[in-house]
Amino acid sequence: MNGLWGFVALAAMLSLTPGPDDVLVLSCALRGGRRSGTAAALGVAAGSLLWGAAAATGLAALVAQSTALYGGMRWAGAAYLIALGAVPLVAQLLGRSRRSDSVTGRHVAPRRRPQGWSPAFGAGLLSDLLNPKIGVFYLMVLPEFVPAGRPVLPYSLLLCAIDVTLATSWLMGLTWVAHTAVSWLRRPPVVTWSQRAFSAALIGVGAAAAIGL
C-alpha cells in the first residue's frame, strides 16, 4: 500500500504540472465549449491508457530501444502540436481577411461550425499517442511501484488507470472552469488573444519536443 499511495502522490503531482494536454483541452473548450473540452480530455485519457497497456506488455520497450522509431514518433508528435497551434492562427487570419472582403462587397465564405466531439477527441488521442515520452515514463516508473510477488501486468495496468483517472479529473476540472467563465472568455477580444496564447503555447511545446527538451 505504501508503494500504491506513493504512486498516487506522484501521479497527482504530475497531473497538476502544466503541459501540452492542459493547453490542448483549454483550447478545445474555448473554441467549442465544455463538450469539446471534455472530448479532448477523454482523448488524452485514451491515448495514455494505450501507452500504459503498451508499457505493461513490453511494446513501449520496443519504441524506447529503437532510435529511429522513437525519433520518428517524437518528430511526428512535435509537428502535430505545431499544426494544432498554427491552424487556429491561420483561421483567424483568414477570418479577418473575409471580414475585410465583406466590407468591400466581396463574397464572404460561411463561418465554420464550432468544433464537435470527434475532432476534439481525435486531437487529444493523437497528441498523446504521438508522444513516446509517455510510454517511456510508464515503462520506467510503473515497475518501481509494483510490489514484490504481485502479478506485474494487472498491477501495472491498475497503476496506469490510477494515473489516467487523476489526470482526466484534473483536465475535466479545467474544462469546467473554462465553461463557468464562458461569458467572459467568449468576449471577442478575449477569445482572439486567448486562442493566440494557446496556439503559441502549443507551437512552443511542439518546438521543444522537436529539439528534445
N, C-alpha and C positions, 0 to 999 in steps of 0.2 A: 504493500500500500504506500510505503514511503516513496518508492520509485514512481508509482502512479501519480501521487499528488505532486511530486517534483516535476513530472512531465506536464501536468495541468498548469502549474505555475509558469513553466517555460512557454507553453502554448499561449497562455493568456497574455504574457508579456509581448510575445511576437505578434499576436493579433492586434495589440494596441499600438504597435510600431507602424508609423505611416509607410505606405508602399504603393506600388502601382495598382493593386487591387482597390485600395481606398479611392484613388483618383478616378479609376475607371467607373466604379459604382456611383460615385457622386456625379460624375459627368453624365452618366446614363440617366440618373434621377433628375438632373437639372433639365436635360433635353426632353425626356419622355415621362417624367413623373415617377411616383412610387412604384408603379408596375414595372417600368423599365429598370429601375434601380434594384428591385427585388430579383428580376430575371438575371441581371448581371451578377448579383451576389450568388445566386444558385448555380450559374455557370461556372463561377470561380470555385464553388464548393465541389462541383462535379469534376472539374479538372484536377483539383487537389486530391480527391478520392482516387482518381485513376492513377495519379503519381504514387499515392500511398500503396495501392494494390501492386503497382509495378515494383516498388521498392521491396514490399513484403515477399514477392515471388521471385525476385532477383533480376527482373527485366531492367530496372533502373541501374543496376550494376553494369550492364552491357553498355548503356548510354554513357556512364561515367568513365568506363575504360576505353571507349572509342573516341579518340580526339576529334576525328572527322565528324562523327555523328553529334557529339556534344557541341562542337563549334558550329556545325550547321544549324542545329536547333537554336543555339544562342543567337546567331545572326538572324534567323527567321523570326524569333521572338522579338528581337530588337527592332527589326523592320516593321513588324506588325504593330508594336506600340507606337512607333513613329508615325505610321499610317493612321492609327486611331487618333492621334493628336493632330495630324495635318489635315485630315478630311474636313473636320468641322471648321477649321480656319479657312480652307478653300471655299467651303459652302457659304461662310459669312461674306467673303469677298464677292462671290457670285451673286449672293442675295443683294448686296449693296449695289452691284452693277445693274441688276434687274430693276431695283427701285429707281435708279437713275434713269434707266430706259423708260420707265413708266411716266416720268416727269416730261420726257421729250416726246411722248406719244408712241413709243415703240411697243412691240408686243412683249408682255411680261409672262414668263412661264409660271404655271400654278405652283403654289407653295407645297412642299412635301408634307406628308402627314407625320405626326410625331412618331418617334421610334417605338416599335412594338416589342412584344415579348421575345420572339425568336431571335432577332438581330442582337438584342442586348444579352440574351443567354449565350448565343454563339460567341459574342465578343469576350465575355467572361471566361468561357470554356477554352477558347483558343489562347487567350492571354496566359492562362496557367499551363496548358499543355505544351506551349512553345517556350516554357521557362524550365530548362533542365535543372536549374538550381533547386527547385522544389523537390525533384526526385532525389538529388544528391543529399539534400537535407534529411529527408526521410531515411535514406539509405544509411547515413552516418549516425543519426540521432536515435532512431527507433530501437535498434538493438541494445543501446545503452540502458534503456528503461524496461527491457523485458526481463522479469525475474528469472533466476536460475530454476530450471525444472519446468517452466511453463512452455507450452507449445508456441513456437516463435510466430508462425503465420497468423493464427487467430488473435494473438495478443498484439502483434504489430498492427493488424487491421483495427483493433479496438483503439489503440493509441492514435492512429490516423483519424479515426472517426471523431475522437475527442477533440483533436486539433481543428478539424474541419468544422465541427459544431461551434466551437468557441469563435473561430474566425468568421463564420457565417453570421453568428449572433451579433458580432461587432459590426459587420457590414450592413446587416439589416437595421441596426441602430442608426448608422449613418444615413441610410435611406429614409428612416422615419424622421430624423432631424431635418433633412432636406425637405421632406414633404410638409412638415409643420411650418417651415419658414417659406413655403412656396409663394405666398402672396408677395413677400419681399424679394425672393430670389428671382421671380419671373418678371420683375420690372425690366423693361428692355435694356437700360444701361447695365444693370447688374448681370443679366443673362449674358450680354455680349462680353463683358470683361471677365466674368467668372469662367465662361467657356474658353476664352483665350488663355486664362491662367491654367485651367485643367489641361488644355491642349499642349501648352508649353511644358507643363509638368510631365505629361506622357512622352512627349518628344525628348525631354531631358532624360527620363528614365530609360527610354529606348537607346539613346546615345550612350548612356553609361553602361548599359548591358552590352552594347556593341564593342566597347573598348575593354570589357571585362571587369568593370567595377561592381 
